[in-house]
Amino acid sequence: QVQLVESGGGLVQPGGSLRLSCSASGIRFSSNTAAWHRQAPGKERELVATITGGFVTTYVDSVKGRFTIFVDNAKNTVNLHMNSLKPDDTAVYYCNVRVGFRNDYWGQGTQVTVSS
């Protein structure tokens, strides 16, 4: 069965960087559409970035130029490198993958806190 496991969250100062990673069993990220979402307390879950076919990417406007999503084929992970972090980036970050026509799978989430 498909399982996603996330890692890399933590506490970082404004302007700092973090690298999130999501490993998968049962699927290949390079063959599907993967994404990172985030949800802050009291807020709706927000789509942050997507990657399709291991190459084609999209980003929400607020993270363009700061975040990079990519697939590591050797490790079968989808990664989110976050630079120039701001307090507004504080949220629980979730990875997911869409397989076939409608089946979505989600990781457990990892906390990112940006604070001085």
Stockholm file with secondary structure:
# STOCKHOLM 1.0

chainA/1-116         QVQLVESGGGLVQPGGSLRLSCSASGIRFSSNTAAWHRQAPGKERELVATITGGFVTTYVDSVKGRFTIFVDNAKNTVNLHMNSLKPDDTAVYYCNVRVGFRNDYWGQGTQVTVSS
#=GR chainA/1-116 SS CCEEEEECCEEECTTCCEEEEEEEESSCGGGSEEEEEEECTTSCCEEEEEEETTTEEEECGGGTTTEEEEEETTTTEEEEEECSCCGGGCEEEEEEEEETTTEEEECCCEEEEECC
#=GC SS_cons         CCEEEEECCEEECTTCCEEEEEEEESSCGGGSEEEEEEECTTSCCEEEEEEETTTEEEECGGGTTTEEEEEETTTTEEEEEECSCCGGGCEEEEEEEEETTTEEEECCCEEEEECC
//
